[in-house]
Amino acid sequence: MKLYKMSDDTNIKECLKDLEVTPEGAKILCKKSKYYLIYIKDLRAPAANILKQDALSIGADLAVPKNSVTCQDPLVDAVLIANENHINQLAKKEKIQPFGLKELASRLPEFLHHKKDKTQIMGVLNANHDSFNANSRFSDYDAQMRIETMMAEGADIIDIGGLSSRPGSTPISDEAEWERIKNIVDIIEKNKFYDQVLFSLDSYSPLCLRYALDRGFSIINDITALENDEVAKIASAYDATVVLMHKRGTPKQMQDNPQYDNVILDVDAFFDERVQKARAFGVQKIVLDVGIGFGKTLEHNLSLLQHHEHFLHFGYPLLIGASRKSMINAISTSEVAERLPGTLAIHLEAVRKGASIVRAHDVKEHQQALRVQDAILEAQ
């Protein structure tokens, strides 16, 4: 007899197929094989005790503070440890329980069965003179060549930006931003490049967005997440896809000691509010971006990457945009031009954790890295 430890990432479905387990048996075993860790904040103490007993009764468990049994504190945090079968059973059991457990029962299934879309690469082209990555800045003259290069390298989307949002940057007028992007947008329309890839405008300017959407663009990459009602109206009128990005504060001061009670839950609450606003204005196509580096410390960024899969519960694609950002320098001292390896490490992990759109300056390198990762994941 010989044994070996299988990876936690093993594709159990394929493994059971190779073992010639019956389809019915494989379906049951697959649901038992993956365990979920679900953090529950501000659970009423009596509810924690009920949920603990119900979890234990079906083979799951609930990690709770040592004094929760005495209800010394009215609210406690807890971690549910359960597989898919357990979660479905608890969702039924807690429907009849008091102390807020009915709401918990309705939300538990949100964290199951999230199918990730095929990964797309969003290439970056900046039409400004102050973006943090000098190599992403292009004038009218060489913008067309860069667009053609990115398309040949495998970009699915190209994101044009006329306004820098790097930490410490200051906003410019809509008219000044329009002057920066106008000729590039015209080049895209003239050559009908939008027939080959999708085009996104990194802007929250109604003037610029209307101009681009009238000329073949289909995505609004809004770092303010529809803060301006006029942008929401434009998105709805053009049936555009909107990227809702989380940030704390303005680019001018967003990195001045950013603080969160719980960065995952705070970003989640923000998305919940902005998704509701988008829907209220009739916006149907939504992408979520946790906003790496936008009002966040290194620890915040790392936590968002570690728990990136959480945000799939909204049911929308996730975009990751950490290309050559300063968090890499905080981990391994490097100039912007030297941060490609760190960028790839972050983006590949984010894709493994649910991201399906990668916003990157280096399209060719990402295309190769993602293909290799896909092959590895498919073999598991």
Rosetta blueprint (number, residue, H / E / L):
1 M L
2 K L
3 L L
4 Y L
5 K L
6 M L
7 S L
8 D L
9 D L
10 T L
11 N L
12 I H
13 K H
14 E H
15 C H
16 L H
17 K H
18 D H
19 L L
20 E L
21 V L
22 T L
23 P H
24 E H
25 G H
26 A H
27 K H
28 I H
29 L H
30 C H
31 K H
32 K H
33 S H
34 K L
35 Y E
36 Y E
37 L E
38 I E
39 Y E
40 I E
41 K E
42 D E
43 L E
44 R E
45 A H
46 P H
47 A H
48 A H
49 N H
50 I H
51 L H
52 K H
53 Q H
54 D H
55 A H
56 L H
57 S H
58 I L
59 G L
60 A L
61 D E
62 L E
63 A E
64 V L
65 P L
66 K L
67 N L
68 S H
69 V H
70 T H
71 C L
72 Q L
73 D L
74 P L
75 L E
76 V E
77 D E
78 A E
79 V E
80 L E
81 I E
82 A E
83 N E
84 E H
85 N H
86 H H
87 I H
88 N H
89 Q H
90 L H
91 A H
92 K H
93 K H
94 E H
95 K H
96 I H
97 Q L
98 P L
99 F L
100 G L
101 L H
102 K H
103 E H
104 L H
105 A H
106 S H
107 R H
108 L H
109 P H
110 E H
111 F H
112 L L
113 H L
114 H L
115 K L
116 K L
117 D L
118 K L
119 T L
120 Q E
121 I E
122 M E
123 G E
124 V E
125 L E
126 N E
127 A L
128 N L
129 H L
130 D L
131 S L
132 F L
133 N L
134 A H
135 N H
136 S H
137 R E
138 F L
139 S L
140 D H
141 Y H
142 D H
143 A H
144 Q H
145 M H
146 R H
147 I H
148 E H
149 T H
150 M H
151 M H
152 A H
153 E H
154 G L
155 A L
156 D L
157 I E
158 I E
159 D E
160 I E
161 G E
162 G L
163 L L
164 S L
165 S L
166 R L
167 P L
168 G L
169 S L
170 T L
171 P L
172 I L
173 S L
174 D H
175 E H
176 A H
177 E H
178 W H
179 E H
180 R H
181 I H
182 K H
183 N H
184 I H
185 V H
186 D H
187 I H
188 I H
189 E H
190 K H
191 N L
192 K L
193 F H
194 Y H
195 D H
196 Q L
197 V L
198 L E
199 F E
200 S E
201 L E
202 D E
203 S L
204 Y L
205 S L
206 P H
207 L H
208 C H
209 L H
210 R H
211 Y H
212 A H
213 L H
214 D L
215 R L
216 G L
217 F L
218 S L
219 I E
220 I E
221 N E
222 D E
223 I L
224 T L
225 A L
226 L L
227 E L
228 N L
229 D H
230 E H
231 V H
232 A H
233 K H
234 I H
235 A H
236 S H
237 A H
238 Y H
239 D L
240 A L
241 T E
242 V E
243 V E
244 L E
245 M E
246 H L
247 K L
248 R L
249 G L
250 T L
251 P L
252 K L
253 Q L
254 M L
255 Q L
256 D L
257 N L
258 P L
259 Q L
260 Y L
261 D L
262 N L
263 V H
264 I H
265 L H
266 D H
267 V H
268 D H
269 A H
270 F H
271 F H
272 D H
273 E H
274 R H
275 V H
276 Q H
277 K H
278 A H
279 R H
280 A H
281 F L
282 G L
283 V L
284 Q L
285 K E
286 I E
287 V E
288 L E
289 D E
290 V L
291 G L
292 I L
293 G L
294 F L
295 G L
296 K L
297 T L
298 L H
299 E H
300 H H
301 N H
302 L H
303 S H
304 L H
305 L H
306 Q H
307 H L
308 H H
309 E H
310 H H
311 F H
312 L H
313 H H
314 F H
315 G L
316 Y L
317 P L
318 L E
319 L E
320 I E
321 G L
322 A L
323 S L
324 R L
325 K L
326 S H
327 M H
328 I H
329 N H
330 A H
331 I H
332 S L
333 T L
334 S L
335 E L
336 V H
337 A H
338 E H
339 R L
340 L H
341 P H
342 G H
343 T H
344 L H
345 A H
346 I H
347 H H
348 L H
349 E H
350 A H
351 V H
352 R H
353 K L
354 G L
355 A L
356 S L
357 I E
358 V E
359 R E
360 A E
361 H L
362 D L
363 V H
364 K H
365 E H
366 H H
367 Q H
368 Q H
369 A H
370 L H
371 R H
372 V H
373 Q H
374 D H
375 A H
376 I H
377 L H
378 E H
379 A H
380 Q L
